[in-house]
Amino acid sequence: MKRPIDGIDREILKLIQTSARLPNAEVARNLGMAPSAIHQRLRRLEEHGVIQGYSARVDPQALDRGLLAFVQLKTEESLGSFRIAEAVAQLPGVLEVHDIAGDDCYLLKVRAQDTGDLHRFLREELGSLQGVHSTRTTIVLKTISERMDLPIPAALETER
């Protein structure tokens, strides 16, 4: 069972979502608490799976992965089997794999160098997986907004 998240935890989550590199002392200063108390709360949030990790946002252009595409993937695997999804998740350039409702089975978020690289990915990598039936691809022309931080509600179900 997950530990309840209180108002202080919500404030900590708001702060570290904007900057995961924010030192505990700075978080403590913002909340008027001792750094040791913040450290303890962060550790508890990590242990309970509320905080799932810390990462750096890297400019895709800097790694020659400027093309962003969303690929809808239809498979022939049986309901409840994620064999293909798990294999797809291991392919280079695949950032996300989502099990979706509707005609398609999965929605992929893919980064590639250019359309030639995307073509190769679709034909050689996805196309070589046994059970892949079809794909539909949408190429992103420009990203207007892309956020990683989640809105933190004023009160959570676990507090009620």
C-alpha positions as CSV (number, residue, x, y, z in Angstrom):
1,M,0.0,0.0,0.0
2,K,1.3,3.4,-0.9
3,R,2.0,5.9,1.8
4,P,-0.3,8.9,1.9
5,I,1.0,12.0,0.2
6,D,0.5,15.1,2.3
7,G,0.8,18.8,1.5
8,I,4.5,18.9,2.2
9,D,5.1,16.0,-0.1
10,R,3.1,17.8,-2.8
11,E,5.3,20.9,-2.4
12,I,8.5,18.8,-2.6
13,L,7.2,17.1,-5.8
14,K,6.4,20.5,-7.3
15,L,9.9,21.8,-6.6
16,I,11.9,18.7,-7.8
17,Q,9.8,18.4,-11.0
18,T,11.0,21.8,-12.0
19,S,14.6,21.0,-11.2
20,A,15.6,17.5,-10.0
21,R,19.1,18.9,-9.3
22,L,17.7,21.3,-6.7
23,P,19.7,20.5,-3.5
24,N,17.9,19.3,-0.4
25,A,19.0,22.4,1.4
26,E,17.3,24.6,-1.2
27,V,14.1,22.5,-1.0
28,A,14.2,22.8,2.8
29,R,14.8,26.5,2.6
30,N,11.7,26.9,0.3
31,L,9.5,24.9,2.6
32,G,11.0,26.2,5.9
33,M,12.1,22.8,7.0
34,A,15.4,21.1,8.0
35,P,17.4,19.4,5.1
36,S,17.4,16.1,7.0
37,A,13.6,16.1,7.1
38,I,13.5,16.8,3.3
39,H,16.0,14.0,2.7
40,Q,13.9,11.6,4.8
41,R,10.7,12.5,2.9
42,L,12.4,12.2,-0.5
43,R,13.8,8.8,0.4
44,R,10.3,7.7,1.5
45,L,8.7,9.0,-1.7
46,E,11.4,7.0,-3.7
47,E,10.8,3.8,-1.6
48,H,7.1,4.0,-2.2
49,G,7.5,4.5,-6.0
50,V,6.1,8.0,-6.1
51,I,9.4,9.3,-7.3
52,Q,10.5,6.8,-10.0
53,G,13.8,8.3,-10.9
54,Y,15.8,11.4,-11.9
55,S,16.9,12.2,-15.4
56,A,18.4,14.9,-17.6
57,R,16.6,16.3,-20.6
58,V,18.9,16.1,-23.6
59,D,18.4,18.1,-26.8
60,P,17.6,15.5,-29.5
61,Q,19.2,17.7,-32.1
62,A,22.5,17.4,-30.2
63,L,22.4,13.6,-30.7
64,D,21.2,13.8,-34.3
65,R,17.8,12.6,-33.4
66,G,15.8,15.6,-34.6
67,L,12.9,13.7,-36.2
68,L,10.0,12.9,-33.9
69,A,7.3,10.4,-35.0
70,F,4.4,8.7,-33.4
71,V,3.8,5.2,-34.8
72,Q,0.6,3.3,-34.3
73,L,1.4,-0.4,-34.4
74,K,-1.1,-3.2,-35.1
75,T,0.0,-6.8,-34.2
76,E,-1.3,-10.3,-34.5
77,E,-0.4,-11.3,-30.9
78,S,-3.1,-12.6,-28.6
79,L,-4.9,-10.4,-26.1
80,G,-2.9,-9.8,-23.0
81,S,0.4,-10.8,-24.6
82,F,3.1,-8.0,-24.6
83,R,5.9,-10.0,-26.3
84,I,6.0,-7.6,-29.3
85,A,5.6,-4.5,-27.1
86,E,8.5,-5.6,-24.9
87,A,10.7,-6.3,-28.0
88,V,9.8,-2.9,-29.5
89,A,10.7,-1.1,-26.3
90,Q,14.3,-2.4,-26.6
91,L,14.8,-0.9,-30.1
92,P,17.0,2.1,-30.3
93,G,15.1,5.3,-30.9
94,V,11.9,4.0,-29.2
95,L,11.2,6.4,-26.3
96,E,7.8,5.2,-25.3
97,V,5.5,2.2,-25.9
98,H,1.8,2.5,-24.9
99,D,-0.9,-0.2,-25.0
100,I,-3.9,1.6,-26.4
101,A,-7.6,1.1,-27.0
102,G,-9.0,1.1,-30.6
103,D,-8.0,-0.5,-33.8
104,D,-4.3,-0.4,-33.2
105,C,-2.5,-2.2,-30.4
106,Y,0.4,0.1,-29.4
107,L,1.4,3.8,-29.8
108,L,5.1,4.4,-30.0
109,K,7.1,7.6,-29.6
110,V,10.1,7.3,-31.8
111,R,13.2,9.6,-32.4
112,A,15.2,9.2,-35.7
113,Q,17.8,11.1,-37.5
114,D,15.7,11.9,-40.6
115,T,13.0,10.3,-42.8
116,G,15.5,7.9,-44.3
117,D,16.4,6.7,-40.8
118,L,12.7,6.4,-39.9
119,H,12.0,4.5,-43.1
120,R,14.8,2.0,-42.2
121,F,13.5,1.7,-38.6
122,L,9.9,0.9,-39.9
123,R,11.0,-1.5,-42.6
124,E,14.0,-3.3,-41.0
125,E,13.5,-3.1,-37.3
126,L,9.7,-3.1,-36.8
127,G,9.1,-5.0,-40.0
128,S,11.4,-7.8,-39.0
129,L,9.5,-8.6,-35.8
130,Q,7.3,-11.6,-36.1
131,G,3.6,-10.7,-35.5
132,V,3.8,-7.1,-36.6
133,H,0.7,-6.6,-38.9
134,S,0.9,-2.9,-39.8
135,T,2.0,0.6,-38.9
136,R,0.6,4.1,-39.3
137,T,3.1,6.9,-38.8
138,T,2.7,10.6,-37.9
139,I,5.7,12.8,-38.3
140,V,5.9,15.8,-36.0
141,L,6.8,19.0,-37.8
142,K,7.2,21.2,-34.8
143,T,6.8,20.5,-31.1
144,I,4.8,23.4,-29.5
145,S,4.8,22.0,-25.9
146,E,6.3,19.0,-24.3
147,R,6.2,18.7,-20.5
148,M,7.5,16.0,-18.2
149,D,6.1,17.5,-14.9
150,L,2.7,16.3,-13.7
151,P,0.2,18.6,-12.2
152,I,0.1,18.1,-8.4
153,P,-3.6,18.3,-7.2
154,A,-4.4,20.3,-4.1
155,A,-5.5,17.1,-2.4
156,L,-4.9,13.5,-3.3
157,E,-7.3,10.5,-2.8
158,T,-4.8,9.0,-0.3
159,E,-5.3,12.0,2.0
160,R,-9.1,11.7,2.3
